Amino acid sequence: MGEYLAYSQAVHFGQRVQEILGALPPAVTYVAMDFTKDDLLERLVSAGYSEEAKTFFLWEGVVVYLPESAVRETLHFVRDHSAPGSLIA
């Protein structure tokens, strides 16, 4: 399962996870983006995302800072551009 974290502080968070675990699991990819400006599909594809792969999207701690329109667009993206069995949390 491909796992993608679309999170505005992804680089910092990824570095912290590496400090704690020693290395990132090979199936985890952090994708830094601005949910109000960036194109989610474009950002994920540039990081190796495939709409065919079952994916776990983690955006914990992000939603409360986003305008409603960005939340809706992201949920629609997951519905429209991810494989069956993909999840968002």
Residue, then its C-alpha position, 0 to 999 in steps of 0.5 A: m500500500g502506498e502511503y502519502l502524507a500531504y501536510s504543509q510541514a511534511v519536511h520538518f515532520g519527516q525529519r522528526v520521524q527519522e530522528i525517532l525511528g532512524a529511518l522512514p519506512p520505505a512505503v511512506t512518502y511525505v508531500a509538502m503542499d499548501f492545500t489552498k494553492d497547490d494542485l493535490l494530484e500534481r504534487l502527489v504524482s510528482a512524489g510518485y503517487s499512483e491512482e491505481a495503488k491503494t493509499f492511506f492519506l494522513w492529514e492529521g492536524v491539518v483540517v482545522y487550519l483549512p478553509e471548508s473549500a479546501v477540505r471539501e476539495t481534498l475529500h473529493f480528490v480522495r474519492d475521485h483519484s484513489a484506488p478502491g480500499s484507500l483511506i483518509a484519516 
